[in-house]
Amino acid sequence: MQSGTGRRSEKHRVGTRGNWRTKDSIEGWCDHRGRREPEKNRNRELRNNLGAVLPCLKFNLIFCAAEYQKIKSSKTILIVGGGPTGVELAGEIAVDFPDKKVTLVHRGARLLEFIGHRAARKALDFLISKKVEVILGQSINLNSASNGVYQTSGGETITADCHFDCTGVPMGSSWLSGTILQNSLNLHKSLMVDANLRVKGHKNVFGIGDITDIPEIKQGYLAQTHAMVAAKNLKLLMTGGEESRMAIYKPGRPLAIVSLGRNDAVAQIFFITIIGWIPGYIKSRDLFVGRTRKQLGLKPDPS
């Protein structure tokens, strides 16, 4: 998400809050004999890595504080992009700052295109109920904005004190084109991997995360599952194990929870859609911050 210093076509309204947080759990680590390590050992290793993580965390805290002040000082806010980041941001601002005018512009025909139509409609209805204005089927060239005035592809003019670019970023695979893995990229520049997460054409190179061509929703907790499978297979090969015993990764099933303010969320679990406090209790309550602090051996957040 990028931010900077906007109005709409298919008109709806919405609002948002302003904090981002989440890190799913690491499901389990194994010792050199393949046995599951006790949780205290896993937590100890996580804590030992905090030295490298803390400087980055400090930078993120400073950045988020500045972004929060920008939201707080603005009367009108433009959000570009109707994916999970844009929808969650709009929902949080609308709930925490109901007096602010929030406009969300999305080039697609509906919000949250990575999940089902019903879940997307419920998210839209929530934003409308919070007076967030949603413009669908239009885009904005943020580089052409002048003095807080933005023009949509449909010719509408939006005025905003600040904006947030939530359209995402291109897949970071372009650098692979000049490497030994260039022939392992598909037409969409995704890295092709097999069921063991080995890169196509290589027996000792593994690929994990959003860059792979695995047919599933690109989500953080799935990337962590990729890592566990890849680590297990790497350890097997490094210790002379048989390839036939390598772990197989099964693509994750459609499952998504999108926060809508502090207490609500919309969830798609397989073919079931739920909205309200139940999915909100799972994610919106603290966006998994408490769970992550426990994994790192930290005390609960006093706030």
PyMOL commands that set and color helices and strands:
alter all, ss='L'
color gray80, all
select helices_A, chain A and resi 39-48+50-73+84-96+117-129+142-144+174-178+182-184+220-238+243-245+277-284+289-295
alter helices_A, ss='H'
color red, helices_A
select strands_A, chain A and resi 2-4+10-13+76-80+101-106+133-136+149-151+157-159+162-165+255-260+264-269+272-276
alter strands_A, ss='S'
color yellow, strands_A
deselect
rebuild
show_as cartoon
